[in-house]
Amino acid sequence: MNLPQPVLDALAPEQGVVYVTGATGSGKSTLLSAIIRHIAEDPNSNRKILTYEAPIEFVYDSVEKATSTGQPIRNSTPFTQFCSRRTQCLRRKPRLILVGETRDPETVSAVMEAAMTGHPVYTTSLKV
């Protein structure tokens, strides 16, 4: 993407929520995927990444990382299950959580709760 380093640093917080918003078909998920791939490929990131998408749009199996902690990047269950199982998700000790799209108040609440526990959470939302 050839973004300046300060922008890249801002896209990889250690905690909080990163929302990518826009109209349908504007490239929200593609941008988010590029950000996640950039973080995963950083040899110093050492992050266990859990993804919750329905349907799964991007697969990160091809990411090779020399500093891997042995935890693969996972494409997990749909985000609707993330809402009901966020406690189990947090017990897996992720260092980054991707929730495919926040479509309803329950998902927004689950994303905010995960972020307030000190996890970085990435998600998309339709422009309102």
C-alpha positions, 0 to 999 in steps of 0.5 A: 500500500506504500503508506507512510510509517506513522500511518502504519503505526496508527493502524496497529494499536496494542488495544482498542477498536479500529473501525473501517467504514464505508458504503457497500462495495467500497473496499472496507474488507479488502483494506482491512485484510491488507492491514491484517496481512501487514501486521501478520507479516511483520517479523516483530509482531508475534501476534496470535490473530483470531478472525470471525467472519461470515462468510470468510472473505480472506484466508491468511494461510500463506502468511509465513512468519519467522517469529511465529509463536506456534499459534496459527492465524485462524479463520474461526466461527462466524461473528454471530458466535463471537457475540455469544462466545466472546469469553471463550475467544478471550481465553484463547489469548489473542493478540488481535481479533478481527470481526468481519462486520458489525451489523447489530447492537449485540455485535457492537457491544461484543466488539467494545467489550473485547476492546475494553479488556485490552485487545485490539479489535478490527472490524468493518461497519456500513457508513450511516 
